[in-house]
Amino acid sequence: MAPCSRLLGIVAVVLGLCAFSDAAYKQKPSAFTYTSAATGLQLGGPNLAPEIRVGPNDLPGVIRAANDLAADFGRVLGVNGTVVVADWAATTAQKSPSRPIIIVGTVGKSSLIDGLVSSKKLDTAAIAKKWETFSYQVVQTPWDGREAVFVIAGSDLRGTVFGIYDVAEQIGVSPWHYWADVPPTKREYIWARDAAHTEGPPSIKFRGIFLNDEAPALTGWGKANFKQSQYGSAFVTEFYKHIFDLVLRLKGNYVWPAMWSSMFYLDDPNNGPTATEYGIFMGTSHHEPMARADKEQGRFLKGSWDWKSNKGGVQSFMDEGATRSKNWSTIYTLGMRGSGDAASATLSSSALEEIISWQQSSLTKALGKPLSEIPQAWVMYKEVPGYWSNGMKVSDDVTLLWSDDNRGNIRRIPTDAELRRAGGSGMYYHFDYVGDPRNYKWINTIQLQKTWEQMTLAHDSGNKNIWIANVGDLKALELPTAHFMALAWDRDSFSDPDSTRDWLKVWSGRQFGEAAAEAAASIMTNYGKLTARMKYEDLSRSPFAFSTANYDEADLNYKEWVDMLAKAQAVYDGLSAAVQDSFFEIVLHPVLAGKTVFEIYSKVALSSVLAKEHRVSANQYTKDAAAAFTADQAITKRFHALKNGKWNHFMDQTHLGYNNWQEPSSNTVPKGTLVSGSATSALMGVSVQAGSSAFPGSAKLTLPAVTPFDPPSVDRWVDVYIRDTGSFSYSITSNATFVSVSNARQTVSTSSGSTDIRSVVTVDWKSAPAGSSVAALTITNLNQTGTTATVLVPVENLSVPSDFKGHVETDRTVSIEAEHFSKPASASEYVVVPDFGRTLSGVRLPPKFALQSPGKGPVLVYPFYTFTSAADASVTVYLAPSENATPNSPNRYTISVDGGGLTTVQPVPATSGSSQPAGWADAVIRNAYVKTSKVGKLAPGKHELKVYLLESTMVITKVVVDLGGVKSSLLGPPESGRAV
């Protein structure tokens, strides 16, 4: 469970030495082998594919999926399987062993499966009468004259279909064969092992996706590829077949259809019946009750969409929805909101009780079933939880479908009383969103570890009946969608916090090949961390979020993007041409496109800093930003040209130049800063890290102090640069033998392109004097007599007692990543979530952990050592932007230094549930609540910080002790060095 960063310390984190663990994600063993000399039952070989037998009395969806399996064998082997619909008598009459046979069927629905059971050749006790459960195995001598057959049996329609598609994935056909162009794994032989394999029931009963915010991308693509309905929608049956195929191959069963300009049941009369045949439950979004689309309201509702003033018209409209869908698989959204996904000015708790009661009466009449047999959901979204918290009562048959805050933070977990309701609870989660504080609907910005943390919290807290994810256009959100659906199917396989990184490696291997698996997983893990720092749409906020002055934050963040792109490009270049498109779509494109957007905003922000120092490189940064804007357009064209234009329009979404919550009408490049005016008389410029002035304005500059415990991720540096057209040579000399610099003698020139040269300062700690000293660096322009700058380098060669283990102050700051706590017995109660958040990881209590009291229970202990005397020190705690998800028990934590007084902090203000708490927008944009508490006087020496998390719905990521040196930044000071 423990990643190497927790074993090897900070150096491993900085150098990227951590490898993926081996066994956290429970990958099922393969049921198949692929060599010519394998044992078991041969299902395929050269010019040989199986005959797939289905009973004539089985469900149409099973026969349809069997035909998919036959085609999937063809994708892998080069020769299709053959589907034969035959009953038990006809099947057992076949004695010839000329072709391998796969029997596919549903328990109680298939004469083939039931025949095997009655003849005691197949035991279905492990799957019978269970929800969506399947097994597959080799059955020996199934009837006289047949040596063996391979049997896929399901407990119900979807159980059988899941078994079929699971076999397809195992032999080499990805669920993403269409939507991400993942090529099949070509095989010459396929053998089935003798061991039986069983899966199900699923962890979540209903699980699926919501196609939303689908213009311009999905809508533009759809209109270019499918015949439009009479109402102008492209989302017709031929489109939805691709959606249903994906959902079922991901072992899902639930879809909310596209709704911005569409009406699922009216755009194509075959949509509803086709979904039911496939085995898909259809629903509608939070503001579309009773299986009627939002756009139907404007076309077919008589009167206004208002219960108070037009009750009869609204009831008639809703009745029609129930009647129309009564023969199809439907989960009915109940309740009501205002028109067009807005809050209603006339609704109250009592009115909603009346509405839901009437809706349930309408359903029982239309469907002729009791409420207990009708799936119903009330989506607790936006202002709706406020009604519930005011004491509303609804039938226990209704699933309370709770929501996140649109930015991936769960707003509510169920109470014990709510868990006892027959309808249970569910979760509506977002990977895409339109609304305040800003839309995010371009490409993937989802951190899988955050999804794991929040959705395991949901599951373990009892939200198990429905999970549905808003996946926007679907394209570009393949990875978070796959991860979400895997969690929903089998939560137990993700029991360990390390499971996501392991799942990602397994998943990457299936899409891109084993040789690329670990690299792809590592890249996308890092991608999740970098996008967790700031979504693309938020980068245009002013001032730029990443500090251009402190901790080299903007520079280092951008460098991570550059390095990640180099790794992704190297993997892409090493792949076969057949795999490159899928890798580009899922991995290389988001990294390339993301790096380009970060380059635009980073270089525009940095150009302003450089221009203030009159560096000519400011002009180059401005040009680079403009070039990156052009590159952004070229990347879009490259994506649209894939597969001969298969995915044209999917990158039409604007994403540059946001200035409010709504998307801009076009992409715009921010304005960089250019150097103006002559500086030929002062050609050489010198700046130092974190300096507030520069040469020639100041002849003497001072670096921050250098200590043995400085964060290894941040160097001390001096920049020598040119301030106008020309060239010069310089030298740097040190008056101390124990202080040296790189690039001590170089030429700076506008013609050669070396306009800025960085020299990194190094201290030989073995020869440096103990205690405090100051070295001086002299920078001389060798081409201009008398042009000399001096840089003072404070050197603090300090030590800590040999028995001290912990973090050590540098520059009046102690910064500690949350997972680097000491490990007393009580700390074993805490869960470390690796790769979570913006820097390293997160720490939380297990879900449903007993409510803690300040100063009692499990505690995180952080030893630290200081050299500075602080009269009024403070402690800053960095937390994920989690909501107060436990009713009447808000998120709180308690801190204490050196056993002193307890300080308890509630980072998230309380609300009624009808609105977001104060400070929410800022917290979700920077993906952190950051809270500072005064702790009083701290003398030099050993100290101990204790942190108690009082709720299991919060995650801590970093703590910082400020002795007067902390500077403003997005991510906080980089982690201090440690004595280990």
N, C-alpha and C positions, 0 to 999 in steps of 0.2 A: 504493500500500500504506500509506503513512503517513497516519494521521488528522490532522486539523488541530491536535489537541492537541499533537502533536509538533512542529508548525511554528510555532504562534502562542504556545505557552507556557501557563502556568497560567491566564491570564485567559480563554482560550478554553474551558478546561475548566469554570471556574466559571460562566461566562455561558451555557454550552450552545451555543456557536457552531458546533460540528462538524456537518457535513452528511455524509450517507452517500456513500461513494465510488461510482463508476459501473460498474466492470468487474471487481471481484474475483470475484464469483460468475458462473460461465459460464452465463448463461441462454440456452437454445436459441432461435433465431429462430422466429417463428410460421410454420407451414406454411399458414396460412389468412388470408384477408382477408374483410371483411364489408360492403363497399359494393355498391351496385347496379351500378356500372360497373366492377367489378374484372375482372382478366384471370385466366386459368386455367380450371379446371373448376368449374362451378357445382354445388354439392351441396345447396343449399337456397335457398328463396325463399318468397314469399307463397304459401301453400297447396301448397308443393312440398318434399318430403323425399325422401331417397335410398332406393333399393331396395338392401338389403344381402344379397349373395349368399354362401352358404356351401356347400361341397361336402358331399354326404351321407356321404362317407367320413371327414370330419374328426371331430375329437374332440368329445364331447358338451359339454365345457367351453367350446369355441370357439363352438358354436351358442348356448349359453346367453348368453355375453358379447355375441354379435352382437345378441341380442334386447335386451340392456341398451343397446347403442349406438343401436338404433332408438328406444328410449324416451328416450335422452339427446338425440337430435335433436329429439324432441317437446318436451322441457323447454326447449330453446333457441328453436326455431322456432314452437312452438305446434301443430305437426303431426308425428306420429310417422313414423319411417322404417318400412319393411316388410322383414321377413326372408323370404328365399326360399331354400329348400334345393334346390339343383339342381347336377347334374354339369356337366362341361365341354361335353359335346355339347348339352345342353339350353340352356346359357347362350349358347353361340356361335350357336345357332339364333335367338336373339332379335335382331332387326335394328332394332326400333323404338327411337328415341332419346327416348321420351316422358318418362322419368324418369332422373335420374342414378343410376349404379350404383357401389356400393362392393363390391369383391371382398375377402373376408376368408378367410384360410386359413393352414395350417401346411405348411411345406415337407416334402414326402414323405408327407403325410397328406391333402392336399386335391387333388382332381382339378382344381380351378380354378387353384390356384397352379402345380401341376405342368404344367397345360396351357399357361399363360402362359410358363413356363420353356421347355418343349419347342418352343414356337412362336417362341422367342427374342424375346419381347416383354417379358420380365422377367428380370433377372439377380439371382439370390439368393446369389451367391458370398460376399457380405459378411456373410450371416447364417447360411448353411447349416451344420449340425453344430455350432453354437455354443450355449452355455447361455443361454436366456432372452433372446434377441436378436430385435429386430424392425426392420422398416422400413416406411415408407409413402410413396407417391408417386403421381403421375398417370402412367398408362400410355396413350400415344397409340395409336390404331387397334389395340386388342387383338385384334380379329377383324373380319372383313369386315362392314361395315354399322354398326360402332360407332366413333364418333369418339374417345372417350376414356373411361376408367374410373379410379376411385381404388382403389388396391390397398393393403391392410394385410396384410403377410406376417410370419409368425413362424417362428423356428427350431424351436420346440417349443410345447407347449400354452401355457405361461405367456408365452413370447415373443409369441405371437399375441394372447393376452388383454391383455398389457401394451400392445401396439400399439393395440388397440381402445380401452382406457381412456385411453391417452395422447391419442388423437384426441378422445375425449369431453372431457377436461380442456382441451384446446386450444380447442375450440369454445365452452366456457363452463360445463361441469359439474364442480364441485369434487369431489374424493374425499370431502369432508366434507359432501356434500349431505344425508346422513341424520344423521350423528352430530353435526354442528354447525349444521345448518339453513342452510347456505350456499346462497343462491338461485342458480339458473342465470342466466347472462348472456343476456338476451333479445336475439335478433338477427333481422333481417328477411332477410338474405342470408348465405350461407356459400359461399365460393369456395376451392378448393384451389390453391395455387401449384404451379408446375411442378417446383420443386426437390424432390429426394428427401431423406428424413430417416431416419437409422438410429441406434438406441441399443442398447447392450449389448455384450458380456456385463456383468453387474453387477459392482461392486467386491467385493461379499460374496456368496458363493454362496447361503447360506441366511440370510434376514433376516426378522425378524418381531417379534411382541409376545406378552407373557404377561399374561393377565388374572388378577390376584392380589389378595389382601386385599380381596375383593369384597363383603364385608359390612360395614356395612349397605346401602351405596348401590346398587351394581349388582344385588345380590340382591333388595333391596326393589323396585327398578324392574322387574327381570325378572319377579318374581312378579305384579306388577300388569299386565303386558303380554303374557305368554305362558302357555300352558297348561302346568301343571307335570307332570313325569314321574311315574311310579309311585313314584319314590324322593323326590319332593318338590322336585326341581330345576326351575328355569325355563329352564335353559340347554339348550334343545332346538334342533332344526334351524332353526326359523324365527328364533330368536335368532342362531344362528351364521351364517346367510346374510348378515346385516347386518355381522358381523365379517369374514367372508371377502370380501365386496364391498369393504370399506374397505381391507383388507390388499392385495388385488390392485390396487386403484386407486392405492395408494401404491407399487406395484411390489415388494411383499413376497410371501413364499411360505411362511411358517412361523408356526405358532401353538401356544403352550402354552395349554390351555383353563383356564377357571375351575375351581378345585379345592377351595376351602374346604369346600363342602358338595355337591360335584358329582362325577359320574363320566361323563366325556365319552362313552365308547362304550356305556354302559348307560342313560344318561338318555334317549336317543333312538336307536333302532337305525339311523336314517338319518344320524346325525352323521358317522360314519366314511366311508361311501360319498359323502356330499355333499361333504365336504372334498376327497376325491380327485377327484370330478367337477370341482369348481371349480379344482383345481390346487394345493391347499394341503397342505403337509406338516404333519402333526400331530406334536407331541412331548408330553412330560410334564416336570414340573418336576424339580428337582435331587434330590428324595427320592421320586420315583415311577418306579422302573425298569421297563423292559420293557412300556411302554404300558399300565400299570395305575395307576388313580388311587389316591391315598392313602386315600380313603374306601372303596375296594374292600377294603382290607386288613381293616378292622373287620367288614365284612359277609361276606366270602367266603373269607378265609384260614383254613385249619385250623391252629390252633396259634398260637404267637407269631411276631411279625415279628423273628426272630432267626436268623441263619445258623448260629450255633454250636449252638443247642439244637433248632432245627426246620428243618434243612436240607431235608429231603424236602418238608415242607409249603410252604416258601418256593419251592423249585424248581417244584413243581407249579403254584403260583400264578403264577409268572413265565412258565412254559411256556404257560399259557392266554392270557396277554397277547400273546405272539408269534403264537400260532395265530389268535387272534381278528382281529388287525390285518394279517395277512400279505398281503391283497389290497388294502390301502390305502396311501396315501403316508404313510410314517411315518419319523421320525428317532428311533431308539430310545435312550432314556436308559439308561445302564449304571451299574454300581456299586450302592451301597447305603448308606443312613444309618439311624439309629435310627428308631423309630416316631414319627410325628407331627412330622417335621422337626426331630428332635433328634439329637445325636451318639450314636453307639452305644458302649456300655461294653464290648462284646465284639469289635468289629471291630479288625483290625490290618492292616498293609500286606500281609502274606502272605494273610490271609483275603480281602482285596479283590482281590488277583490271582486267587485261586481263583474268586471270584464272577464277575468279568468274563470269565474264560476260559470258565466254564460258560455264562454268558449268551450269549456269541458262538457256542458250540456249539449252544445251543438255537435261536438265530436261523437259523443255516445249515440246520438240520434243518426248521424250520417254514416257512421261505421258499424253500428249495431253491435258494439263491443263494450264491455265495462272499462272504466278508466284504467284499471290495473293492467289492461292489455294494450293500451294505446300509449306509445312513447311520446312524452311531452316535455318541453324544456322552457323554462322562463329565464331569459338571459339577463343576468344581474350586471348590467353594463352602464357606464357613465352614471347618470343620476339615479338609476333604478335601485341600487342598494340602499339609498336613503329611504325609499318607501318601505323596504323590508325592515330596516332598523327602527322604523316608527311603529312597528307592531303589526304589520300586515299578516293575515292568515290566508294560506292557500292549501288546497288539497295535498296530502302527502304523496300523491301519485306524480306530482310535478317534480322534475329534476331541476334543482337550483343550479343554473349554469353560471358560475362565478367568472369573473374576468380579471385580466391583468390591467395595468394602467396604460396600455397601448405601447409601452416601452419595455415590456418583459418583466414587470414586477407585479406579483400576485397581490391583489387588493384584499382578499378575504379567504380564509380557510374555514371550513364548517365547524360549528359547535357540536358538542356531543348530542344535543337534542336534534340538530339538523341531520346528523349521521343516522339517526334512527328512522328517518323518513323513508318510505318505500321507494320513492323516486330518486333518492340519493342526491349527490352533488356532482358537478362537473367543472370543467375549466375551458374558457375561451381565451386563447393566447395569440399574441401578435408577433409575426415576423415582418410585417409591413403595416404602414399606418398613414392615414391622411388626417391631419389635425394639429392642434396645439401640442407642444411648442413649435414643431415643424414636421412636415411630412418626411417619411423615409420610405421610398418606394422604387428606388433605382436598381441597386444590386444588393447582394447579401451583406448585411452588417451585423449578423447574429453570432454571438459567442456561444458555442455549443455547451461549454461548461456552465454558463449561466442558465441555459435551458435545462440542463441536468439538475442543477441546484433547485430551480424553481419548480420544475415538474415532479421531481421526487418529493419535494415538500408538499405539492398538491396531492400526489398519490398517497403518501404516508399519512397525510392529514385526513384522508377519506374522500377526496375528489376522484372517484373511480368510475362513475357511470358514463360520462361523456368527456372527451377531449377533442377540441377542434382548434386548428391553427389557421389564422389568417395568413395565407401565403401569397397574397398579392397576385401578380401575374404568373406565379409558379416558376417560370423560367428565371434563372439566376438565384432562385432560392431552393435549388435541388438539395443541397447538403443539409441545411437545417430541417427541411421537410423529411428527409430520410431519417435523420436522427430522432426527430419528434415521434415519427411513426414507430420506430424501433423501440423507443421507450414505452410507448403506449401499448405495444403488443406484449412486451416481456420486461416489466420493471425489474424482475429478479435478476436478469442478466446484467443489470446496471447497479447492483447493490453497492459496489465499491466506488469511492470518489474518483479513483483512477480509471473507471470503466470507460469514460468518454474517449480518452486518448487511445485506449486499446480498441474500442469499437471503431474509431476513425481509421486506425491502421488496417483493421480487417476489411472495413468498407472500401477503403482506397485500393486495397489489393484486389478486390473483386471488380472494381471499375477500371483500374489502370494497370493491373498486373502486380505480382508480388515484388518485383524488383523496384517498383516505384512506391510501394505502399508506405514505408516508413518516412520517406522524404515528403510525400504528399501530405501525410498526416501531420508531420511536424510543421510544414508550411501553413496548413490551414488552422492549426492550433495557434500559431503565431499571428496569423491573419485575424483570428477572433480577438486576440488581445489588443491588436492595434486598432481595430474598428471599435472595440469597447471603449477606447479612450475618447473617441469623438466620431459621431456619424458624419458622413460626407456633407449632408445637407446643413449641418450645424457649423461647418467650418467658416462660413462667410460672416459669422458674427464678429463684431468689433468691440474691443481689441481682439487680436488673434489669440485663441485659447492657449496655445503652447508658448511659454515664455521665451522671448528672444533675448532676454538679458540674464536669466538665472538658470543655473545648473545645466547650461547648454541644451535646454530642454527641446526647443524647436529643432535645432540641428540634429540632436541624437535621435529624436523621434523620426525625422525624415530619413536619416541614415538607416534605420531599421527597415523602412519600406524599400530602400534601394537594395539592401542586402537580401531581403526576402525575395524581391523580384529576380535577382541574380540566381538564387537557388531554384526558383520556380522555372525560370527559363532554361536552366541547365537540365532539369528533369524533363521538361518538354522536348528539348533537343535530343535527349537520349531515348525517347519513346519511338515505337514504330508509328508509321503514318496512320495506321488504322486506329490508334488510340489517341493520337494528338488532338483531334477535334474535341473529344469528350474531356480530356485534361484541360484544354484551353477553356472550354465553357465553364467548368466547375472550379478550377484552380488558377490557371494562368491569367485568364481574363480578369477576375476580380482583383488579383494582385497587381496586374499591370494597370488596370483602370484606376484602382485605388491609389497606387503610387503616383499616378499622373495627377490626380486631384490634390493629393497632399503636396505634391511639388508646386502646383500653382499657388496654393494658399501659403505654404511655408516660404517660398521664395519671394512672394510679394511682401510678406511681413518682414522678412530679413532684409529685403532691399531698402526698406525705410531706415533700419538700423545702420546699414552700410553707408547709405547716403549721408546720414548725419556726420559720419567720419570722413566724408568726401572720398570714399573708396570708389574707384572706377568700376570695381566689381559689382556695385549696386546696379549699374546699367546692364551688366550681363545677367544678373539675377532677374531683372525685369524682362529681359529678352527671353530668358529660360522659361519664365512663367507664361509668356505669350506663346512660345514654342510648345509648351506642354498643353496649352489650350487647343492648339492645332492638332497635337497628338491625340488628345481626347476625342476629337472628331474622327480622326483616322482609326482609332481603336473601335469606335462605334461602327464604322464602315466595314472594318475587318470582321466584326461579329456578324453583321448582317449578310456578309458574303459567304459565311460558312455553309457547307453542304448545298452549294448552288443557290443560296438565298433562302434556305429552309427557315431560318429564324429571323428573316427581315422584319423590322419594326420592334423587335423585343428590346432594343436599347434606345428607343425613341424618347424615353423619359428624360425630361430636363433635370439637372442636378447641380448646376453651377450658378451661383448668383442669387440664392435665396435671401430675401430681406424681410419675410414674415413667415407665418406658418404655411401658407399656400405656395405651391411650386411656381417658379418664374415662367413666363411665357416662352422664354428662350434662354439658352445657356449664355452667360456673360463672364468675361474674364475680369477679375478685380484689377484695379489700377496699381501698378508698381511705381516705385520712386526712382527718378533719374538724378544723377549728379549734375549740377549746373554750376557755372562759374569756373574760372581758372585757378589752379593750384600749382602751377609750374615752379613757383619760388619755394614751395615746400612739398617736394615730390614724395618724400618718404613719410609714411604714416605708421604708427605703432599703437596697437591696442592690446589689452590684457583681458583675460577671462574675468567676467563680472565687473569690469571696470566702468566707472561712471564718467571718465574722461579719456582722452587719447592724445598722443603726440601728433602734430606739433603744438596743439593747444596747451598741453601740459608736458613739461620736460621730464617730470618724475612721475612714474606710475607704480602702483602697488598691487601685487597679486594677492588673492586670498592665501592664508597660511597653508603650508604644506605639512601634513602629519603622516605618520605611518599607518593611520587608520582611515585615511581618505577613502571615499567610495571608489572602488576600482573601475567603475563605469565612467568616471569623470576625470579627465586629465587637467593639470594646470598648464596653461599655454600662453604664448605670446604670438601675436600676429604682426608681421611686417608686410606692408602693402603699398601700392602706388596710388597716388591721388590725382594724377593727370597723365596725359599721354607722354610716354618716354620710357626710360629704363634707368636702373641704378643697381649697384651691388652693395651688399651690407655684410657686416660681421657682428656676431654676438659673442661677447667674452664675459666670463664669470669671475668674480673676485674670490670665489670660494671653490676649493677643489672638490668639495662634496656635492656641488650643484652643477649640473650640465644641461645642455639643451640639444635637441635635434635641429638639423638645418641651420647650423651655426654660421655658415657662410654661403650665401646664395645670391642670384641675380633676379631682380623683379623687373618685369617688362610687359608693356601693353602689346608689343608685337609678338612675343613668344607665348602669350596666354597665361604666364605665371604672374598674375597680378597680385595674388595674396599667397603668402607662405606662412604656415603655422609651425612654430617651434614648441615642442613639448618639453616641459621642465621635469628633470629627474633628479632625485636626491639619493645619494649613497648613504643609507642609514647607518651602516657600520662605521663609516668615518665621520659622520656628522656629529658635532658636539651635542652633548646631552642638554636638554632644556631648550630655551628659546634663543634663536639667533636670526640674523638677517643677512642674506646674500644679496649682492647687487649684480644685475646684468646690464652691460653696456652695449647698446645697439648703435652702430656707427654707419652712416651713409658714406661708403668709400669713394663716392664720386662728388661729394660736396663737403668741403672742409668745414669743420665746426658743427656739423649736423649730427647730434648725438642725443639719444634718449636713454634714460635710466629706468630700469624696472627693479623694484625691490621685491625680494622673495622672502617673506617670513617663514622660517623653518622651526617647527615645533617638534623636536625629537623627544617625545614624551613616552612614558611606559606606564603600564598598569601592574598591580600586584600579580604575582605568579599564580595565585589561587583564584583570580577573577576570570570568569567565563561569561561573556556577554558583549553587547554593543558598546562602542566607545565614541565619545564626543569628537566631532570635527567641526570647526568653524561655528562653535556655540550651538550645535545641533546634534541630536541623536535621532536617527531615523531607522525604524525597525519594520520589516515586513512581518505581517501578522503571524505567519506560520512559524517564525523563528522564536517561539517561546521556549523557555526551559520546560522540562517535562516532569513535574511532580505527579503524583498519582491522580489527582483530580483532573489534570489536563487531558487524561485519556478519554474523558467524556466529550471532548471537542473533536469536530470533524474538519480535517484539512481538505479543501477542494483545490487540487492543483490546477494551474492554468486559468484560474478564475480571476476576473477583474482586469485592472489596467496595468498591473506591474508584475505580480508573481502568482498570487493565490488568494484564497479566502478561507476564513475560519468561522465555523458556526457550531451551534449545538445541534444534536440530532432532532429531526422533526418530532413534534409532540412531546418534547422534553418538558419535564415538570417546570412550572413557573418558578423562577429564581427570586430570591430576596437580595437586596443590596448587601454585598460583603459576605454572602454565604453561597455555598455550593461550588461547582467547578469554576476554577479561576485560571486565567492565562497570566503567567508570570514572566516578566521581561527584565532581567538584570541589565543595568547600564552603568557606565562609568563616566564621570565628568571631570574636567580640569578647570572649568570656569565657575566662579561664584555668581549665582543669579539671584537677584533680590525678588524677582517676581516671575518665576518660570511658569510655563504652561504646557499642557499635553493636548495634542490634536489627534483625534481618532478619525480614521477614514473608513467609511462603511459603504457597502453597496446601497443603491437607492431603494431598498426594500420598503414596502408599505407596512402600516400597522395592521397586519393581516389577522391577528387574533382579536376577536371582539372583546372590547372592554379591557384589553391588556396591551397597551401600546409598546412598541419597541423601546427598550431602555438598556443602558449599560452603566456600570459603576466603575470608577477608577480610584486608585489609592496609591500614593507614593510613600515608600519607606514606612508602611504601616500607619500612616497618618489618617486624617479624616477622609471619609468616603464622599465622593462626588458622583451623583447620579444624574444622567443626562437622558432626555427623551429627544432623539434627533428628528423625529417626524411628528409635527403637530397633529393633534387629534382632529377628526372631521366627523360629520354625520354620516358619511358614506355617499353623499350626493355630489361631492366635489373633491378635487384633489387638495391635499394639504398645502399650506403656505410654504413656498420654497421648492415646490415639487418640480417646476419647469427647469430651474437652474440645476437641481440635483440630477435629473435624468439626462440633461444635455451633457453634463460633465461626468455622468455615470457614477456619482458618489455623493453621499452626505458627508460633509467635513465639519466636525464640531470641535471647538477649542475650549478648554477649561483651565482656569488658573489653579496652580498648585502651590504657590507661595515660594518661599526661599529654598534654594538648593545650594548646599556647600559642595566643594569639590570632593570627589571620592566615589565609593560604591553606592549604588542606589538600586531600588527594586520597584518596578511599576507593576501593579496588579490590575487586570481588567476582567470584569465579570459581565458576560452577556446575560441579560435577564430574560430574553425571549428567544425562542428557536426560529423565529422568522426574520432574523437579521444576520448579516455576514460582515465581519470585520476584515479589512485588507491591509491596513497599515496603521502604526502609531508613531508619532513624532513628539519628542521632548524639545521644546524651544527654550534655550538659555539666552535668547536675544539675537540669534543669528538666522532664523528661518526667513526665507525670501519668498515672494509670491511666485506661484507656478500652478499649473494644472494638476500635475501628478504628485506634487509634494517633493521634498528633498529625496534624492536617491539614497538607498539604504547605506547606513554607516558601516564601517568595517567592524569586525568582531574579533575578540580574543577568544580562541577556542582551545 
